[in-house]
Amino acid sequence: MDKVSSSIKTDLYKIEIQSPSGNLLIADEPMDKGGKDLGFSPKELLIAALAACTSATLRMYADRKQWDLQEVKIDLDLDRNDSENKTYINRKIRLIGNLDEEQRARLLDIANKCPIHKILSNPIGIHTELLPLS
């Protein structure tokens, strides 16, 4: 099971997020929402996870196949359509290297199989419990 923990104190909207291995990142809200823009917003973190997973998955696959993939560049944006009650993530992938069309098509297929893509493409259940004071 993957785990992270977060903590927010009195500094408005600055959130420290820590992994079990000790990696730390800061999340914050943009200034127009009352934050200080000290880190990624929660929505940016969500699509950043997809960008990171897609990039790593493509790199691993190309390396395993010994394809000449020099670089992967990904642009993502997240749009919410309230009338449809649906969120859209738009992902644009640029593959740089000496790849033929068959390799490029296969890498697109692989991008759609990265673990975070699979998570976001399927129903997600969230169980929340309030812990007692410590």
C-alpha positions as CSV (number, residue, x, y, z in Angstrom):
1,M,0.0,0.0,0.0
2,D,1.4,3.4,-0.9
3,K,1.2,6.0,1.9
4,V,1.8,9.7,2.4
5,S,1.0,12.0,5.3
6,S,0.2,15.7,5.3
7,S,0.2,18.5,7.8
8,I,-1.2,22.0,7.7
9,K,-0.7,24.4,10.5
10,T,-1.6,28.1,10.7
11,D,0.3,29.3,7.6
12,L,-2.7,29.6,5.3
13,Y,-3.0,26.7,2.9
14,K,0.7,25.7,3.1
15,I,0.7,21.9,3.3
16,E,3.7,19.7,4.0
17,I,3.4,16.3,2.4
18,Q,5.8,13.5,3.4
19,S,6.5,10.0,2.1
20,P,7.5,7.2,4.4
21,S,11.0,7.4,3.0
22,G,11.3,11.0,4.1
23,N,10.7,12.8,0.8
24,L,9.0,16.2,1.4
25,L,7.0,18.5,-0.8
26,I,5.0,21.6,-0.3
27,A,1.5,22.1,-1.6
28,D,-0.3,25.4,-1.5
29,E,-3.2,27.3,-3.0
30,P,-2.6,30.0,-5.6
31,M,-2.6,33.6,-4.4
32,D,-6.0,34.3,-5.9
33,K,-7.4,31.6,-3.6
34,G,-5.8,32.9,-0.4
35,G,-2.5,30.9,-0.5
36,K,1.0,32.0,-1.1
37,D,1.7,29.8,-4.2
38,L,4.6,28.1,-2.4
39,G,4.0,24.8,-4.1
40,F,1.8,22.8,-6.4
41,S,-1.9,23.2,-5.9
42,P,-3.8,20.0,-5.1
43,K,-5.1,19.7,-8.7
44,E,-1.6,20.3,-10.0
45,L,-0.4,17.4,-7.8
46,L,-3.0,15.1,-9.2
47,I,-2.1,15.7,-12.8
48,A,1.6,15.8,-11.9
49,A,1.2,12.2,-10.7
50,L,-0.1,11.3,-14.1
51,A,2.7,13.1,-15.8
52,A,5.4,11.5,-13.7
53,C,3.9,8.0,-14.1
54,T,3.4,8.3,-17.8
55,S,7.0,9.6,-18.3
56,A,8.6,6.8,-16.2
57,T,6.4,4.1,-17.9
58,L,7.4,5.3,-21.4
59,R,11.1,5.5,-20.4
60,M,11.1,2.0,-18.9
61,Y,9.3,0.5,-21.9
62,A,11.6,2.2,-24.5
63,D,14.7,1.2,-22.5
64,R,13.5,-2.4,-22.3
65,K,13.0,-2.4,-26.1
66,Q,16.2,-0.5,-26.7
67,W,14.4,2.1,-28.7
68,D,16.0,5.5,-29.4
69,L,13.7,7.6,-27.2
70,Q,15.7,10.6,-26.1
71,E,13.1,12.5,-24.2
72,V,9.5,12.5,-23.3
73,K,7.7,15.9,-22.8
74,I,4.2,15.9,-21.4
75,D,1.7,18.8,-21.0
76,L,-1.4,18.2,-19.0
77,D,-4.4,20.3,-18.0
78,L,-7.4,19.5,-15.9
79,D,-10.9,20.8,-16.8
80,R,-14.0,20.4,-14.7
81,N,-17.4,20.4,-16.6
82,D,-20.0,21.0,-13.8
83,S,-23.0,20.6,-16.2
84,E,-21.8,17.1,-17.1
85,N,-20.5,16.4,-13.5
86,K,-17.3,15.2,-15.2
87,T,-13.6,16.0,-15.0
88,Y,-11.4,15.9,-18.1
89,I,-7.6,15.5,-18.1
90,N,-6.0,16.5,-21.4
91,R,-2.6,15.0,-21.9
92,K,-0.3,15.9,-24.8
93,I,2.8,13.7,-25.2
94,R,5.8,14.7,-27.3
95,L,8.2,11.8,-28.0
96,I,11.7,12.9,-29.1
97,G,14.1,10.4,-30.6
98,N,14.6,8.2,-33.7
99,L,11.2,6.4,-33.6
100,D,9.1,5.0,-36.4
101,E,5.3,5.4,-36.5
102,E,4.8,1.8,-35.2
103,Q,7.0,2.5,-32.2
104,R,5.3,5.9,-31.6
105,A,1.8,4.2,-31.7
106,R,3.0,1.5,-29.3
107,L,4.3,4.1,-26.9
108,L,0.9,5.8,-27.0
109,D,-0.7,2.5,-26.1
110,I,1.8,2.1,-23.2
111,A,1.1,5.6,-22.0
112,N,-2.5,4.7,-21.5
113,K,-1.4,1.7,-19.4
114,C,0.6,3.5,-16.8
115,P,-0.6,2.7,-13.2
116,I,-1.8,6.2,-12.5
117,H,-3.7,6.4,-15.8
118,K,-5.4,3.1,-14.8
119,I,-6.3,4.4,-11.3
120,L,-7.8,7.7,-12.7
121,S,-9.7,5.9,-15.5
122,N,-11.6,3.6,-13.1
123,P,-14.0,4.2,-10.2
124,I,-12.2,5.3,-7.1
125,G,-13.5,4.7,-3.6
126,I,-12.4,6.9,-0.8
127,H,-12.8,5.7,2.8
128,T,-12.4,8.5,5.5
129,E,-12.3,8.1,9.2
130,L,-11.9,10.7,11.9
131,L,-9.2,9.6,14.4
132,P,-9.5,10.3,18.1
133,L,-7.5,13.2,19.6
134,S,-4.0,12.2,20.6
